[in-house]
């Protein structure tokens, strides 16, 4: 399964950028975001666009 991870702006919460990763990478990205205080939004990637 693949997930879209969006980095959110600290001021208004708008998505700054996004990336699609496999499930194995999600844990690493969440740990990095927690360590730096970065706000992220994670959702299943749209598989219909493939």
N, C-alpha and C positions, 0 to 999 in steps of 0.2 A: 504494500500500500504506500502511496505517496501523499505528502502533506505540503500545503502551501503555508509558508511562514512569512508573516508581514512584520516588519519593524515599524513601530509606531512613534510618532512625534511626541515629545514630552509635553509640549504646550497644549495642543488641541486634540491629540490622539489620532490624527490622520495618518494613513499608511504612507510611509516614506519610500519604502521599496519592498519587494517580495522575492522569494525564491521557492522553488519546489524541490523537496528533498525526499529521500526514502525514509522509512520508519526508523532505521538504525541510526540515522543522523539527528533525529529529533531530540533525543536525550542530550547529546553534546551541545546542541544549539541552545536548549533550555538552560543548561548549566552555565554556559557562557553569558547568556542574558541575565541570569540571576546574579552572577558574580559582578557584573558591571552596572546593574540596576536598569538595564534596557527593557523597555516595554515591547512585548511581541504578541501577535495574535496567530493562533495555529488553527487550521481547518483542513479537512480532507481536500486533496487536489481534485480539480474537475477532470474526470477521466473522459468525458465526452469530447473534449477538445483534441484528443489524440488522434 
